Amino acid sequence: MSVEVPEADAERARGLMVELFPSGFEERQTADGLELVAYTDYAGEERLWATFGGARATDVEPGWEDRWRVFHRPVRVGRLWVGPPWEQPPPDAIAVVVEPGRAFGTGAHPTTRLCLELLLGERPGSVLDVGCGSGVLSIAAALLGFAPVTAVDVDPLAVEATRANAAVNGVDVDVSLADALVDELPAVDLALANIAPEPVLAVGRRLGSRRAITSGYLIPDLPKLSGYAHARRIELDGWAADLHVRQ
């Protein structure tokens, strides 16, 4: 399945494709913009239609299994480098090596990059990563000296991916399967929640952290966390991330 978007909408379209197909997709330059291609089933076709308002189906070409790797390029956020294991990090970077899998979170999405930027400005302490995905934020925090680092997710695949990626990076992340809207959450210095606006608001009422970094939403969304004051906002490609401080 494929969709075509104008060049001006390319970054946002890439972000949406990462959410829809975190295990990988292909992009091709066209005369008028960009073609985004996903190798998927009927359910994926439905998601693509619902998100972009249309899609085009074509026969699968030989060799598609390895072309998804082309998309997973490393990103640099300050001192941090996030990339797949087949890429070589620069010698001056703190490397977060992430094996792209079925859990969302490779570091390429603007919301992940925004969270990393805000994380770099925080003083190390204890961390809770709500909705950890593949563990990018948890692992980055541990590499930056935050401890202890706790990560939770409702998706068993995310828990498995975070645990595996933490081991590859040689860091200690206490990751478990949990629903942040129901299960007890630990009191920490800093909470990370790169999810979506509605879950951010719901989780915000249950956090026991002194500070919180939230993202997973577009610039028009500005979640007001109960018990917190808004301290800082940064934006990238139509997405936003916010820092909140306990009142």
DRENDO-1510 file (C-alpha; in Angstrom, 1 decimal, always signed):
<recs>
REC; n; res; u; v; w
REC; 1; MET; +0.0; +0.0; +0.0 .
REC; 2; SER; +1.2; +3.5; -0.7 .
REC; 3; VAL; +0.2; +7.1; -0.3 .
REC; 4; GLU; +1.7; +10.2; -2.0 .
REC; 5; VAL; +2.1; +13.5; -0.1 .
REC; 6; PRO; +3.5; +16.9; -1.2 .
REC; 7; GLU; +7.0; +17.8; +0.0 .
REC; 8; ALA; +5.6; +20.3; +2.5 .
REC; 9; ASP; +3.8; +17.6; +4.3 .
REC; 10; ALA; +6.6; +15.0; +4.2 .
REC; 11; GLU; +7.8; +15.2; +7.8 .
REC; 12; ARG; +4.3; +15.0; +9.3 .
REC; 13; ALA; +3.5; +12.1; +7.0 .
REC; 14; ARG; +6.6; +10.3; +8.1 .
REC; 15; GLY; +5.6; +10.7; +11.7 .
REC; 16; LEU; +2.2; +9.3; +11.0 .
REC; 17; MET; +3.7; +6.3; +9.1 .
REC; 18; VAL; +6.0; +5.6; +12.1 .
REC; 19; GLU; +2.9; +5.4; +14.3 .
REC; 20; LEU; +1.0; +3.2; +11.9 .
REC; 21; PHE; +3.9; +0.9; +10.8 .
REC; 22; PRO; +6.7; +1.0; +13.5 .
REC; 23; SER; +8.4; -2.1; +12.1 .
REC; 24; GLY; +9.3; -0.1; +9.0 .
REC; 25; PHE; +8.1; +1.4; +5.7 .
REC; 26; GLU; +9.7; +2.7; +2.5 .
REC; 27; GLU; +9.8; +6.2; +1.1 .
REC; 28; ARG; +10.4; +7.3; -2.5 .
REC; 29; GLN; +10.9; +10.7; -4.0 .
REC; 30; THR; +8.4; +11.7; -6.6 .
REC; 31; ALA; +8.2; +14.6; -9.0 .
REC; 32; ASP; +5.7; +16.3; -6.7 .
REC; 33; GLY; +6.7; +15.1; -3.2 .
REC; 34; LEU; +7.1; +11.8; -1.5 .
REC; 35; GLU; +5.5; +8.3; -1.8 .
REC; 36; LEU; +5.3; +6.3; +1.4 .
REC; 37; VAL; +5.0; +2.6; +1.0 .
REC; 38; ALA; +4.0; +0.0; +3.6 .
REC; 39; TYR; +4.0; -3.8; +3.2 .
REC; 40; THR; +0.9; -4.7; +5.1 .
REC; 41; ASP; -2.2; -6.8; +5.4 .
REC; 42; TYR; -5.9; -5.8; +5.2 .
REC; 43; ALA; -5.9; -4.3; +8.7 .
REC; 44; GLY; -2.9; -2.1; +7.8 .
REC; 45; GLU; -4.7; -1.1; +4.6 .
REC; 46; GLU; -7.7; +0.1; +6.7 .
REC; 47; ARG; -5.4; +2.1; +9.0 .
REC; 48; LEU; -3.7; +3.7; +6.1 .
REC; 49; TRP; -7.0; +4.7; +4.5 .
REC; 50; ALA; -8.3; +6.1; +7.8 .
REC; 51; THR; -5.2; +8.2; +8.4 .
REC; 52; PHE; -4.6; +9.6; +5.0 .
REC; 53; GLY; -8.0; +9.4; +3.4 .
REC; 54; GLY; -6.9; +7.1; +0.6 .
REC; 55; ALA; -4.2; +4.7; -0.4 .
REC; 56; ARG; -3.1; +2.7; -3.5 .
REC; 57; ALA; -2.5; -1.1; -3.5 .
REC; 58; THR; +0.2; -2.7; -5.7 .
REC; 59; ASP; +1.8; -6.1; -6.0 .
REC; 60; VAL; +4.7; -6.7; -3.7 .
REC; 61; GLU; +8.1; -6.7; -5.4 .
REC; 62; PRO; +10.9; -9.1; -4.7 .
REC; 63; GLY; +13.4; -8.0; -2.0 .
REC; 64; TRP; +11.0; -5.9; +0.0 .
REC; 65; GLU; +12.0; -7.7; +3.3 .
REC; 66; ASP; +15.2; -5.7; +3.7 .
REC; 67; ARG; +14.3; -2.4; +2.2 .
REC; 68; TRP; +12.7; -1.2; +5.4 .
REC; 69; ARG; +16.1; -0.7; +6.9 .
REC; 70; VAL; +16.7; +2.3; +4.6 .
REC; 71; PHE; +14.1; +4.2; +6.6 .
REC; 72; HIS; +15.7; +3.6; +10.0 .
REC; 73; ARG; +18.3; +6.3; +9.9 .
REC; 74; PRO; +20.1; +7.5; +13.0 .
REC; 75; VAL; +19.2; +10.9; +14.6 .
REC; 76; ARG; +21.3; +13.2; +16.7 .
REC; 77; VAL; +19.8; +15.2; +19.6 .
REC; 78; GLY; +22.5; +17.2; +21.4 .
REC; 79; ARG; +24.9; +14.7; +23.0 .
REC; 80; LEU; +22.6; +11.8; +22.2 .
REC; 81; TRP; +22.7; +9.6; +19.1 .
REC; 82; VAL; +19.8; +7.2; +18.4 .
REC; 83; GLY; +20.2; +4.6; +15.7 .
REC; 84; PRO; +19.9; +1.0; +14.7 .
REC; 85; PRO; +22.7; -1.5; +15.3 .
REC; 86; TRP; +23.9; -1.5; +11.7 .
REC; 87; GLU; +24.8; +2.2; +11.9 .
REC; 88; GLN; +28.0; +3.5; +13.4 .
REC; 89; PRO; +27.6; +6.2; +16.1 .
REC; 90; PRO; +30.0; +9.2; +16.0 .
REC; 91; PRO; +32.7; +9.0; +18.7 .
REC; 92; ASP; +31.6; +12.1; +20.5 .
REC; 93; ALA; +28.0; +10.9; +21.0 .
REC; 94; ILE; +26.2; +9.0; +23.8 .
REC; 95; ALA; +24.8; +6.2; +21.7 .
REC; 96; VAL; +21.3; +4.8; +22.2 .
REC; 97; VAL; +21.3; +1.7; +20.0 .
REC; 98; VAL; +17.7; +0.5; +19.2 .
REC; 99; GLU; +16.7; -2.5; +17.2 .
REC; 100; PRO; +13.6; -1.5; +15.3 .
REC; 101; GLY; +10.8; -3.9; +16.0 .
REC; 102; ARG; +7.1; -4.1; +16.4 .
REC; 103; ALA; +7.0; -1.6; +19.3 .
REC; 104; PHE; +6.8; +2.1; +18.4 .
REC; 105; GLY; +9.8; +4.2; +19.1 .
REC; 106; THR; +13.0; +4.4; +17.0 .
REC; 107; GLY; +14.0; +7.9; +17.9 .
REC; 108; ALA; +13.1; +9.3; +14.4 .
REC; 109; HIS; +9.7; +10.6; +15.4 .
REC; 110; PRO; +9.6; +14.3; +16.3 .
REC; 111; THR; +7.9; +13.7; +19.6 .
REC; 112; THR; +10.8; +11.3; +20.7 .
REC; 113; ARG; +13.4; +13.9; +19.6 .
REC; 114; LEU; +11.6; +16.6; +21.5 .
REC; 115; CYS; +11.4; +14.5; +24.7 .
REC; 116; LEU; +15.1; +13.8; +24.4 .
REC; 117; GLU; +15.9; +17.5; +24.0 .
REC; 118; LEU; +13.9; +18.3; +27.2 .
REC; 119; LEU; +15.5; +15.3; +29.0 .
REC; 120; LEU; +19.0; +16.7; +28.3 .
REC; 121; GLY; +18.1; +19.8; +30.2 .
REC; 122; GLU; +17.1; +17.9; +33.4 .
REC; 123; ARG; +19.2; +17.1; +36.4 .
REC; 124; PRO; +19.7; +13.3; +36.8 .
REC; 125; GLY; +17.4; +11.6; +39.3 .
REC; 126; SER; +14.8; +8.8; +39.4 .
REC; 127; VAL; +12.7; +8.4; +36.2 .
REC; 128; LEU; +9.4; +6.8; +35.2 .
REC; 129; ASP; +8.8; +6.2; +31.5 .
REC; 130; VAL; +5.0; +5.8; +30.9 .
REC; 131; GLY; +4.4; +4.0; +27.6 .
REC; 132; CYS; +8.0; +3.1; +27.0 .
REC; 133; GLY; +7.6; +1.6; +23.5 .
REC; 134; SER; +11.0; +0.3; +22.4 .
REC; 135; GLY; +12.7; +2.0; +25.4 .
REC; 136; VAL; +14.4; +5.0; +23.7 .
REC; 137; LEU; +13.6; +7.5; +26.5 .
REC; 138; SER; +14.3; +5.0; +29.3 .
REC; 139; ILE; +17.7; +3.9; +27.8 .
REC; 140; ALA; +18.7; +7.5; +27.1 .
REC; 141; ALA; +17.9; +8.5; +30.6 .
REC; 142; ALA; +19.9; +5.7; +32.1 .
REC; 143; LEU; +22.9; +6.5; +29.8 .
REC; 144; LEU; +22.6; +10.2; +31.0 .
REC; 145; GLY; +23.0; +9.1; +34.6 .
REC; 146; PHE; +19.3; +9.0; +35.7 .
REC; 147; ALA; +18.6; +6.2; +38.2 .
REC; 148; PRO; +16.6; +4.3; +39.0 .
REC; 149; VAL; +14.8; +4.1; +35.7 .
REC; 150; THR; +11.4; +2.5; +35.7 .
REC; 151; ALA; +9.5; +1.8; +32.5 .
REC; 152; VAL; +5.9; +0.6; +32.0 .
REC; 153; ASP; +3.7; -0.2; +29.0 .
REC; 154; VAL; +0.4; -2.0; +28.3 .
REC; 155; ASP; +1.8; -3.8; +25.3 .
REC; 156; PRO; +3.8; -6.9; +26.0 .
REC; 157; LEU; +5.8; -6.4; +22.8 .
REC; 158; ALA; +6.9; -3.0; +24.1 .
REC; 159; VAL; +8.0; -4.5; +27.4 .
REC; 160; GLU; +10.0; -7.2; +25.5 .
REC; 161; ALA; +11.6; -4.6; +23.2 .
REC; 162; THR; +12.6; -2.2; +26.0 .
REC; 163; ARG; +14.1; -5.1; +28.0 .
REC; 164; ALA; +16.1; -6.3; +25.0 .
REC; 165; ASN; +17.3; -2.9; +24.0 .
REC; 166; ALA; +18.3; -2.0; +27.5 .
REC; 167; ALA; +20.4; -5.1; +27.6 .
REC; 168; VAL; +22.1; -4.2; +24.3 .
REC; 169; ASN; +22.9; -0.8; +25.7 .
REC; 170; GLY; +24.2; -2.2; +29.0 .
REC; 171; VAL; +21.8; -0.2; +31.2 .
REC; 172; ASP; +19.6; -1.1; +34.0 .
REC; 173; VAL; +15.9; -0.4; +33.3 .
REC; 174; ASP; +13.2; -1.9; +35.5 .
REC; 175; VAL; +10.5; -2.5; +32.8 .
REC; 176; SER; +7.2; -4.2; +33.4 .
REC; 177; LEU; +3.7; -4.7; +31.9 .
REC; 178; ALA; +1.4; -2.2; +33.5 .
REC; 179; ASP; -1.6; +0.1; +32.8 .
REC; 180; ALA; -0.6; +3.5; +34.0 .
REC; 181; LEU; -4.3; +4.4; +34.2 .
REC; 182; VAL; -5.0; +1.7; +36.8 .
REC; 183; ASP; -1.8; +0.3; +38.4 .
REC; 184; GLU; +0.2; +2.0; +41.1 .
REC; 185; LEU; +3.0; +4.3; +39.8 .
REC; 186; PRO; +6.2; +5.0; +41.7 .
REC; 187; ALA; +7.0; +8.4; +43.1 .
REC; 188; VAL; +10.0; +9.7; +41.0 .
REC; 189; ASP; +11.9; +12.9; +40.3 .
REC; 190; LEU; +10.9; +12.9; +36.6 .
REC; 191; ALA; +8.1; +11.3; +34.6 .
REC; 192; LEU; +8.2; +10.8; +30.8 .
REC; 193; ALA; +5.0; +10.3; +28.9 .
REC; 194; ASN; +5.3; +10.3; +25.1 .
REC; 195; ILE; +1.9; +9.0; +24.4 .
REC; 196; ALA; -1.2; +11.1; +23.2 .
REC; 197; PRO; -3.1; +14.1; +24.6 .
REC; 198; GLU; -5.9; +12.2; +26.3 .
REC; 199; PRO; -3.8; +9.6; +28.0 .
REC; 200; VAL; -1.3; +12.3; +29.0 .
REC; 201; LEU; -4.1; +14.1; +30.9 .
REC; 202; ALA; -5.4; +10.9; +32.4 .
REC; 203; VAL; -2.0; +9.8; +33.5 .
REC; 204; GLY; -1.0; +13.2; +34.7 .
REC; 205; ARG; -3.6; +13.0; +37.5 .
REC; 206; ARG; -1.9; +9.8; +38.8 .
REC; 207; LEU; +1.8; +10.9; +38.6 .
REC; 208; GLY; +3.8; +11.2; +41.7 .
REC; 209; SER; +6.7; +13.0; +40.1 .
REC; 210; ARG; +8.2; +16.4; +40.8 .
REC; 211; ARG; +8.6; +17.2; +37.1 .
REC; 212; ALA; +7.1; +15.7; +34.0 .
REC; 213; ILE; +7.9; +15.7; +30.3 .
REC; 214; THR; +5.0; +15.0; +28.0 .
REC; 215; SER; +4.5; +14.7; +24.2 .
REC; 216; GLY; +2.7; +12.6; +21.6 .
REC; 217; TYR; +0.5; +15.4; +20.4 .
REC; 218; LEU; +0.4; +18.3; +17.9 .
REC; 219; ILE; +1.1; +22.0; +18.6 .
REC; 220; PRO; -2.6; +23.0; +19.1 .
REC; 221; ASP; -2.8; +20.5; +22.0 .
REC; 222; LEU; -1.6; +21.9; +25.3 .
REC; 223; PRO; -2.4; +19.4; +28.1 .
REC; 224; LYS; -2.8; +21.0; +31.5 .
REC; 225; LEU; -1.7; +18.4; +34.1 .
REC; 226; SER; -3.5; +18.4; +37.4 .
REC; 227; GLY; -1.2; +19.6; +40.2 .
REC; 228; TYR; +1.5; +20.9; +37.8 .
REC; 229; ALA; +2.5; +24.3; +36.3 .
REC; 230; HIS; +3.5; +24.5; +32.7 .
REC; 231; ALA; +7.2; +25.4; +32.5 .
REC; 232; ARG; +8.5; +25.0; +29.0 .
REC; 233; ARG; +7.4; +24.0; +25.4 .
REC; 234; ILE; +9.4; +23.1; +22.4 .
REC; 235; GLU; +8.1; +22.3; +18.9 .
REC; 236; LEU; +9.2; +20.4; +15.8 .
REC; 237; ASP; +7.5; +19.7; +12.5 .
REC; 238; GLY; +4.0; +20.4; +13.9 .
REC; 239; TRP; +4.5; +18.4; +17.1 .
REC; 240; ALA; +5.1; +19.6; +20.6 .
REC; 241; ALA; +6.5; +18.5; +23.9 .
REC; 242; ASP; +6.1; +20.2; +27.3 .
REC; 243; LEU; +7.8; +20.3; +30.7 .
REC; 244; HIS; +5.6; +20.5; +33.8 .
REC; 245; VAL; +6.7; +21.3; +37.4 .
REC; 246; ARG; +4.8; +20.2; +40.5 .
REC; 247; GLN; +3.1; +23.1; +42.2 .
</recs>
